[in-house]
Amino acid sequence: MVAAIRYGARAAEVDRPQLEAMVASAGIQPDDVRVRRFLAHMTVCGALPVASAGGLAGRPAIEDTGVPGVTMAGDWVGPVGLLADASLASGHAAGGLAGLFRPRSSIVVG
C-alpha cells in the first residue's frame, strides 16, 4: 500500500497535478491505483494525546487490529511522536512485525 500526502494545500487545481506528478515519479502508474482520495482541505490532527487518555502510551499499538499478522500504522498509532514522525515510527514497527508473520514458503533462498 502506498499513501501519497502533500501538506500545505493552496488550491486543488494546483495541488492535485503536483501530487499526481510526485506519485508518477515514484513509478506508480494510474492503472496501479485501486483507491484514490484527494482531500484538498482536511484537518491533519484532530486530537492530542492528553494525559487523561494515557498520553502517547494511550494510543493503539500497531498490533491492536485483533487479527494475527495484521498490523496498522499512522499518525494516531503507537507511543512515539505526532503526525509524520508517528506515521514513520509506527510504519517501521508494523513492517518489522509483519515480517515475522511471513509464511516460510514465501522465503526464497538462493
N, C-alpha and C positions, 0 to 999 in steps of 0.2 A: 504494500500500500504506500502511496506517495501523497503527501499533502503539500500543496504549494501555497505559501502565505506571503503576502506583501503588506507590511504595515505602512501607515502614513497616507491614507486614502485622500485623494483630491477630488477626482470625478471619475465615474465608472467608465466613461468613454476614453479616458486617458489611461486609467489603471488596468483595465481588462486586457488591452493589447500588450502592455508591458508584462503582465503576469503570464499571458499565453506565450510570449516570446521566451520568458525565463524557463517555462516548462519545456518548450521545444529545444532549448539549448541543453537541457539535461537528457535529451534523446527520447523524450516521451512524445509519441505521435498521437494525433487526435483520435485514431481508432483504438489506442490503448486505454483511453479514458472510459470508465464504466459509469461513474457518477461525477457530476460537476456541479459545484455550487459557487456562485460568485456573490459575495456579500459585501457590497460597497460600503455599507455603514453598519458596523457591528460592535457591540461592547466586547472588549477583549477580556477583561477581568471583572466579573460581576460580584465577586466575593473575596474576602480576605480571610486568611487562616487565623482567626482570632483565638485567644486563649480559652474562651468558654466552650469552643468546639474542639479543643485539643491541639490548637495551633497547627503547624505543618504536619505533626505526627497524627493529627486527626483526619487527614485526607486519606482516601482509599489507597491501598497498596496495589502494586502492579498485578498481583495475582488474585485480587478480590473480585474476580469475574464469576466465581462459582463453577467454572469449567476447568478441569485439569488440563494444563498445557496451553490454555488461552490466557494471554496477558493483555494489559491495557497500558496506554501511555498518554500523557497530555499535560497541559499546564495546571491541571487540578489533581494530578495523581502523584502520590509519593511524598516523602518527608523532606524533599530538597527543593529549594528555590521557588520562584514565581515566574509565570509566563514562559519565555523562551528557555531559560535555564532549567526550569522544572520539566518542560517538554523533552529537552535533550537528556536530562538525567533519568527520567522515567523511561524514555525510549531506549536508552543504553541498557538500563537494568532489565527491561522487558525483553529486549533482544537476547541478552545473555541467558535469561531464564528460559526463553522459548527454545534456545539452542540445546538445552538439557533434555527437552522433550522430543527431539528429533528421532524418528524411528531409525533403528540401526540399519535397516535395509536401504535407507537413503544415503548412507555413508559410502562414498566412492574412494577406494584406496588404489593408488597406482600411478 
